[in-house]
Amino acid sequence: MNRSTHAIARTNWRRRSLTLCGLWMCLATSVSLLAAEISNSQTSGPVSVTVRLSPSEPVIGDEMTLLIEVKAEKDVEVLMPEFDEVISGFRIAEWIPKRMVKPDGSQLFSQTYRFQTTMSGEQVIPAMLVEFVDRRPGKQATPEDYDAYEILTEPLRFTVKSVLPGDAEAELRPPLGELEPPSQRPLAGWSWGLFGGLLACGSALAAYLWLRRSHRVRQENAYEAAHKRLLRLLDDRNAPGTEVTIEKFFVEISAIIRRYLEDRFELRAPELTTDEFLQLAAGEGQLSREHQRLLGEFLHQADMVKFAGVGATDAEVNRSVELAVKFLEETKDESSAVGNDRPQLAPADRPTSSPQTQNAEESPRA
């Protein structure tokens, strides 16, 4: 009887020890996760905003994640920060906006940014502005003389560490001594050398002329190729019995414009994200500010449908087609103008209503 009692006591003691160890490990994990991010929160009436940045101590080249979460009560309209107002100076790899409505009517908005730092040292993500309109019964919708209530977050400051080790030498070494001049040798076969030089120069000139001509032909054909692809896409979408989804339509129309930019201006558009490509186009100086604005509006609308899963109405689809047509017409090489015997892109070619766009109009925007 005594042995049985001692065995039960030892078993209970082991179970309590394992339980305490598990609780300790969970607590340590939670503390480490909290320490691995920078966050701040603000609340104003029915809306609360939380901003989180991780990791808190990145090394140059690390991928960082910025999360903006907004919780709002039922019947409160929330205006999230614009894409280009949040972070700048970083290489953005991904942007994911979301919206969720709970059974009690409360709402949860979020925007996730994944980006990389390009330099070490002190960095800062500026304060972000979240606006809302209180449409709850008996509440004042907006402050007097203002369009909406405002919540301004605190800036997030962090330090990006260098990849150099801490014990690396800070002083530069002196330059090496001068090299001795090469030994002088008498020239031999100077006539063959002269002939070889002339042949090399002639070959280089011929290659240059050929490349220049092929480049000119490719530029002249860029508009016609894009013109045909866009007409074919619109015919397929408007043809009876065919189903072209909203996502597929925006994938194909954005691919047409990117291919045109690659052939027309030799910009490596398919290999870059939208923001990287717009920065490259602005730096090259081949597009005017108006054309950069048209291109930015078109590509951002396509990205919202392709990557964020946002629906598109008939009006938004038509607007994307108008932007694509206007950009092609205004940036084409005059020598590549399509003749009168070919179909022209006009408002009549715009896609008509389809089940996909009708469903997009009925679904809530993210």
Backbone torsions as a table, in degrees:
resi	resn	phi	psi	omega
1	MET	NA	-40.7	178.7
2	ASN	-67.6	-38.7	179.2
3	ARG	-63.4	-40.9	179.6
4	SER	-63.9	-40.0	179.6
5	THR	-65.1	-42.7	178.3
6	HIS	-63.8	-38.5	179.7
7	ALA	-64.5	-42.0	179.3
8	ILE	-65.1	-39.4	179.6
9	ALA	-64.0	-42.5	178.7
10	ARG	-63.9	-39.9	179.3
11	THR	-62.9	-44.3	178.7
12	ASN	-64.2	-38.4	179.1
13	TRP	-64.3	-40.1	178.9
14	ARG	-65.2	-41.3	180.0
15	ARG	-63.6	-43.0	178.2
16	ARG	-63.5	-37.7	178.7
17	SER	-64.6	-44.5	179.0
18	LEU	-63.7	-39.1	179.3
19	THR	-64.1	-43.6	178.5
20	LEU	-63.7	-40.6	178.1
21	CYS	-62.1	-41.9	178.9
22	GLY	-63.4	-43.2	177.5
23	LEU	-62.9	-39.4	178.8
24	TRP	-64.1	-41.3	179.3
25	MET	-65.8	-41.2	178.4
26	CYS	-63.1	-42.2	179.1
27	LEU	-64.1	-42.1	179.3
28	ALA	-64.4	-39.5	179.0
29	THR	-65.0	-42.2	179.9
30	SER	-63.5	-42.0	179.5
31	VAL	-64.0	-41.3	-179.7
32	SER	-65.7	-37.4	178.6
33	LEU	-67.6	-39.9	178.0
34	LEU	-65.3	-36.6	-179.6
35	ALA	-73.7	-17.0	-176.5
36	ALA	-85.3	2.2	-180.0
37	GLU	-137.6	159.8	175.7
38	ILE	-110.8	133.7	-177.3
39	SER	-148.5	156.4	169.8
40	ASN	-152.3	156.4	-175.3
41	SER	-136.7	147.5	174.3
42	GLN	-138.1	147.1	179.6
43	THR	-133.0	137.0	176.0
44	SER	-140.8	107.3	178.7
45	GLY	60.8	-123.7	-175.4
46	PRO	-85.5	7.5	-174.7
47	VAL	-126.4	135.9	174.1
48	SER	-127.6	141.5	-176.7
49	VAL	-123.7	132.1	176.5
50	THR	-129.0	131.8	179.3
51	VAL	-120.0	129.5	-179.7
52	ARG	-127.0	139.2	178.0
53	LEU	-130.9	128.7	178.4
54	SER	-143.4	149.1	-4.9
55	PRO	-75.5	163.4	-176.9
56	SER	-80.1	-22.5	-180.0
57	GLU	-128.9	73.5	-176.1
58	PRO	-78.5	159.7	171.2
59	VAL	-104.6	144.3	-177.2
60	ILE	-51.4	131.0	-176.9
61	GLY	97.9	-15.3	178.6
62	ASP	-67.6	148.4	173.4
63	GLU	-82.3	129.2	179.8
64	MET	-112.4	154.6	-178.7
65	THR	-125.5	125.8	175.4
66	LEU	-113.0	122.2	-178.3
67	LEU	-118.7	125.2	175.7
68	ILE	-111.3	117.1	179.7
69	GLU	-116.7	132.0	179.2
70	VAL	-127.8	123.7	176.1
71	LYS	-108.4	130.5	-177.3
72	ALA	-135.9	146.8	177.6
73	GLU	-75.4	172.4	-179.2
74	LYS	-62.2	144.9	177.4
75	ASP	67.1	25.5	174.5
76	VAL	-112.2	122.7	179.6
77	GLU	-89.6	123.9	-175.2
78	VAL	-110.5	135.0	175.7
79	LEU	-112.8	109.1	-178.2
80	MET	-78.5	161.4	177.6
81	PRO	-62.2	147.0	175.8
82	GLU	-68.7	156.9	-175.7
83	PHE	-58.1	-46.5	-174.9
84	ASP	-85.1	2.5	179.5
85	GLU	-96.7	-7.1	-171.8
86	VAL	-88.5	-64.3	-177.3
87	ILE	-132.4	142.2	175.9
88	SER	-141.3	156.1	-178.1
89	GLY	87.4	1.1	177.7
90	PHE	-118.4	158.9	179.1
91	ARG	-91.3	103.4	-175.7
92	ILE	-82.0	125.3	179.8
93	ALA	-99.2	-27.5	-175.8
94	GLU	-158.0	145.3	176.7
95	TRP	-138.1	122.4	-175.3
96	ILE	-127.1	104.6	173.1
97	PRO	-92.0	143.0	179.7
98	LYS	-141.3	156.5	174.8
99	ARG	-145.9	133.8	-179.4
100	MET	-134.9	136.2	177.1
101	VAL	-110.4	122.6	-178.8
102	LYS	-82.2	165.2	-178.7
103	PRO	-58.3	-30.9	179.6
104	ASP	-81.2	2.8	178.4
105	GLY	93.6	-12.2	177.1
106	SER	-68.7	157.3	-172.4
107	GLN	-123.3	149.6	176.2
108	LEU	-130.5	115.5	177.8
109	PHE	-107.0	147.4	176.3
110	SER	-150.3	148.7	172.5
111	GLN	-133.8	124.5	-179.0
112	THR	-113.5	126.0	177.0
113	TYR	-115.4	130.4	171.7
114	ARG	-116.6	124.3	-173.7
115	PHE	-146.9	170.5	179.3
116	GLN	-123.8	144.9	175.2
117	THR	-86.1	146.0	-177.9
118	THR	-112.1	-2.5	178.5
119	MET	-151.4	154.3	-180.0
120	SER	-90.3	169.3	178.4
121	GLY	107.0	-167.5	-178.4
122	GLU	-69.8	130.7	178.8
123	GLN	-130.4	159.5	-179.9
124	VAL	-147.4	137.7	170.7
125	ILE	-103.3	119.3	-171.7
126	PRO	-65.5	167.7	178.0
127	ALA	-63.0	147.4	-177.9
128	MET	-115.5	144.1	-176.3
129	LEU	-106.8	123.1	174.0
130	VAL	-114.8	128.1	-179.1
131	GLU	-114.3	152.3	177.2
132	PHE	-151.4	154.8	176.8
133	VAL	-119.0	123.7	-176.3
134	ASP	-89.1	102.3	-179.1
135	ARG	-102.8	19.6	176.7
136	ARG	-70.8	147.4	-179.4
137	PRO	-60.1	135.5	177.5
138	GLY	80.3	2.0	-179.2
139	LYS	-107.0	151.2	176.0
140	GLN	-76.9	121.1	-172.8
141	ALA	-61.3	-46.4	-177.3
142	THR	-139.2	157.8	173.6
143	PRO	-64.9	158.9	178.2
144	GLU	-63.5	135.4	178.9
145	ASP	67.6	16.2	176.9
146	TYR	-131.1	154.4	179.5
147	ASP	-83.4	-23.9	-176.7
148	ALA	-162.4	160.8	170.2
149	TYR	-73.9	152.3	-176.2
150	GLU	-127.9	141.2	172.0
151	ILE	-126.5	120.0	-178.9
152	LEU	-109.3	120.6	-178.5
153	THR	-78.7	168.1	175.7
154	GLU	-82.7	146.3	174.9
155	PRO	-63.1	148.6	177.5
156	LEU	-104.2	116.9	-179.5
157	ARG	-108.0	135.5	179.5
158	PHE	-150.2	164.9	-177.6
159	THR	-118.1	127.9	177.7
160	VAL	-95.8	122.3	-178.2
161	LYS	-81.4	150.7	176.9
162	SER	-82.0	157.3	177.8
163	VAL	-82.9	-7.3	179.3
164	LEU	-71.7	140.7	177.7
165	PRO	-67.1	156.6	-177.0
166	GLY	-65.9	-27.0	-178.3
167	ASP	-95.7	16.7	179.2
168	ALA	-67.8	147.6	-178.8
169	GLU	-69.1	130.4	179.9
170	ALA	-87.9	-19.2	-177.5
171	GLU	-94.3	143.2	177.6
172	LEU	-84.6	144.2	178.1
173	ARG	-78.5	151.1	179.3
174	PRO	-67.7	156.1	-179.4
175	PRO	-66.6	154.6	177.2
176	LEU	-72.4	164.3	179.9
177	GLY	-68.6	166.4	-178.6
178	GLU	-70.3	145.4	177.6
179	LEU	-78.9	147.7	176.7
180	GLU	-73.1	144.0	179.4
181	PRO	-64.0	146.6	178.9
182	PRO	-64.4	151.6	-179.8
183	SER	-66.4	137.1	-179.0
184	GLN	-81.7	127.1	177.8
185	ARG	-120.1	144.4	179.5
186	PRO	-65.0	139.6	178.4
187	LEU	-67.6	139.7	178.9
188	ALA	-132.9	136.2	178.5
189	GLY	65.2	47.0	-175.8
190	TRP	-63.9	-28.9	-179.4
191	SER	-67.3	-40.6	177.9
192	TRP	-66.0	-36.6	177.6
193	GLY	-63.6	-42.7	178.7
194	LEU	-63.5	-40.8	179.2
195	PHE	-64.2	-43.0	179.0
196	GLY	-63.9	-38.0	178.2
197	GLY	-64.4	-44.8	178.4
198	LEU	-62.8	-39.2	179.2
199	LEU	-65.1	-41.4	178.7
200	ALA	-64.7	-41.7	178.2
201	CYS	-62.9	-42.6	178.9
202	GLY	-63.5	-40.2	179.4
203	SER	-65.8	-40.5	179.3
204	ALA	-64.9	-41.6	179.0
205	LEU	-63.8	-42.1	179.3
206	ALA	-64.2	-41.6	179.1
207	ALA	-64.6	-39.2	178.9
208	TYR	-63.3	-45.6	179.4
209	LEU	-63.4	-39.8	179.9
210	TRP	-66.1	-43.8	179.2
211	LEU	-64.3	-39.1	179.6
212	ARG	-64.7	-40.9	179.3
213	ARG	-67.0	-42.6	179.4
214	SER	-65.2	-35.9	177.1
215	HIS	-65.1	-40.3	179.0
216	ARG	-64.8	-42.7	179.9
217	VAL	-63.9	-40.7	-179.8
218	ARG	-65.2	-39.3	177.6
219	GLN	-64.8	-40.6	-179.0
220	GLU	-67.7	-32.2	-178.0
221	ASN	-86.7	-10.2	-176.0
222	ALA	-62.3	-45.8	-178.8
223	TYR	-64.9	-45.1	-178.7
224	GLU	-62.3	-40.3	179.5
225	ALA	-64.8	-44.7	179.0
226	ALA	-65.1	-39.0	179.1
227	HIS	-59.0	-46.5	-179.0
228	LYS	-66.8	-41.8	-178.9
229	ARG	-64.0	-40.6	-178.4
230	LEU	-67.9	-40.9	176.4
231	LEU	-61.5	-42.6	-179.8
232	ARG	-64.3	-40.2	179.2
233	LEU	-63.9	-43.7	179.7
234	LEU	-66.9	-38.0	177.0
235	ASP	-63.5	-42.4	179.3
236	ASP	-63.8	-39.4	-178.4
237	ARG	-69.5	-36.8	-177.5
238	ASN	-87.4	-9.9	-177.8
239	ALA	-68.5	137.2	179.2
240	PRO	-67.9	144.6	177.9
241	GLY	85.1	-2.4	179.3
242	THR	-106.1	148.5	178.6
243	GLU	-123.2	105.2	175.5
244	VAL	-110.8	111.1	-177.1
245	THR	-68.4	161.8	178.5
246	ILE	-59.5	-45.1	-178.1
247	GLU	-61.8	-45.7	-179.6
248	LYS	-63.8	-39.3	-179.9
249	PHE	-61.1	-46.4	-178.3
250	PHE	-71.9	-31.3	175.1
251	VAL	-62.4	-44.1	-176.1
252	GLU	-73.3	-40.6	-177.5
253	ILE	-70.1	-35.6	176.5
254	SER	-70.0	-33.2	176.7
255	ALA	-65.8	-35.6	178.3
256	ILE	-63.4	-46.0	-178.5
257	ILE	-67.7	-41.2	179.5
258	ARG	-64.5	-40.7	178.0
259	ARG	-64.5	-39.0	177.7
260	TYR	-62.5	-42.4	179.5
261	LEU	-64.2	-38.3	179.5
262	GLU	-64.6	-43.2	-178.3
263	ASP	-76.8	-36.3	-174.1
264	ARG	-78.5	-43.8	-174.0
265	PHE	-117.3	3.6	-179.2
266	GLU	57.6	41.5	174.4
267	LEU	-101.1	130.0	-177.3
268	ARG	-77.7	66.3	-174.8
269	ALA	-64.8	-42.4	-176.1
270	PRO	-64.3	-18.1	-175.4
271	GLU	-94.5	-1.0	-174.5
272	LEU	-119.5	155.1	170.3
273	THR	-72.9	169.3	-177.0
274	THR	-59.3	-47.8	-178.1
275	ASP	-67.5	-38.1	177.9
276	GLU	-64.2	-40.4	-178.9
277	PHE	-68.2	-40.2	178.4
278	LEU	-63.2	-37.6	175.9
279	GLN	-64.6	-40.8	178.8
280	LEU	-64.8	-42.8	180.0
281	ALA	-63.3	-38.7	178.6
282	ALA	-67.7	-37.5	-178.9
283	GLY	-71.6	-32.3	-179.0
284	GLU	-71.3	-27.0	177.9
285	GLY	75.5	13.3	-179.3
286	GLN	-87.8	-15.5	178.1
287	LEU	-113.8	139.6	176.9
288	SER	-72.2	168.3	179.7
289	ARG	-62.8	-37.1	178.9
290	GLU	-65.6	-42.4	178.2
291	HIS	-67.9	-35.2	175.4
292	GLN	-64.0	-38.2	179.1
293	ARG	-66.2	-44.3	177.6
294	LEU	-58.9	-46.5	-178.1
295	LEU	-64.6	-42.5	179.9
296	GLY	-62.8	-43.1	179.5
297	GLU	-63.4	-42.1	-179.8
298	PHE	-64.5	-49.5	-176.0
299	LEU	-67.3	-37.7	179.4
300	HIS	-67.8	-36.4	176.6
301	GLN	-64.3	-41.7	178.6
302	ALA	-65.2	-40.1	179.8
303	ASP	-63.6	-38.9	-179.7
304	MET	-60.6	-37.1	-179.5
305	VAL	-79.8	-42.5	-174.3
306	LYS	-71.9	-45.2	-169.7
307	PHE	-105.7	-31.2	-176.9
308	ALA	-95.2	-6.8	178.6
309	GLY	71.2	22.4	-179.4
310	VAL	-82.0	133.5	178.5
311	GLY	-71.1	166.4	-179.7
312	ALA	-134.5	133.4	177.4
313	THR	-82.6	171.7	176.9
314	ASP	-58.7	-40.5	-179.4
315	ALA	-63.5	-38.6	179.8
316	GLU	-71.5	-37.0	175.3
317	VAL	-62.8	-45.9	178.8
318	ASN	-62.3	-38.2	179.3
319	ARG	-63.6	-40.7	178.9
320	SER	-63.8	-39.9	177.7
321	VAL	-65.2	-42.7	178.7
322	GLU	-60.9	-41.7	178.6
323	LEU	-63.6	-42.8	-179.7
324	ALA	-63.8	-44.7	-179.8
325	VAL	-64.1	-45.9	-179.1
326	LYS	-62.8	-39.8	179.8
327	PHE	-66.0	-42.6	178.8
328	LEU	-63.1	-45.1	-175.7
329	GLU	-67.3	-36.2	-174.8
330	GLU	-85.6	-17.2	-178.4
331	THR	-110.5	2.1	-177.7
332	LYS	-71.8	155.9	172.6
333	ASP	-75.1	128.9	-176.2
334	GLU	-57.8	-28.8	-179.6
335	SER	-73.5	-12.6	-178.9
336	SER	-103.6	17.5	-177.8
337	ALA	-60.3	138.9	-179.6
338	VAL	-75.1	136.7	-176.8
339	GLY	-70.8	170.5	-177.2
340	ASN	-70.2	-19.2	-178.5
341	ASP	-81.3	-0.2	-179.0
342	ARG	-110.0	149.7	179.0
343	PRO	-64.5	140.7	-178.5
344	GLN	-103.2	150.8	174.7
345	LEU	-78.7	124.7	-176.8
346	ALA	-145.7	168.8	178.7
347	PRO	-55.1	-25.2	179.1
348	ALA	-65.9	-23.0	-178.6
349	ASP	-82.7	-0.5	-176.6
350	ARG	-67.0	150.2	-179.9
351	PRO	-68.8	141.0	177.8
352	THR	-88.5	-179.8	-177.8
353	SER	-62.4	141.9	179.3
354	SER	-137.6	162.4	178.9
355	PRO	-57.9	-34.5	-177.7
356	GLN	-66.0	-45.5	-178.1
357	THR	-71.5	-32.2	177.1
358	GLN	-65.2	-40.3	175.7
359	ASN	-63.9	-36.1	-179.6
360	ALA	-65.5	-34.7	-180.0
361	GLU	-69.8	-30.9	-177.2
362	GLU	-81.9	-23.9	-178.1
363	SER	-82.7	148.0	178.9
364	PRO	-69.0	145.3	176.8
365	ARG	-75.3	142.1	179.3
366	ALA	-81.0	NA	NA
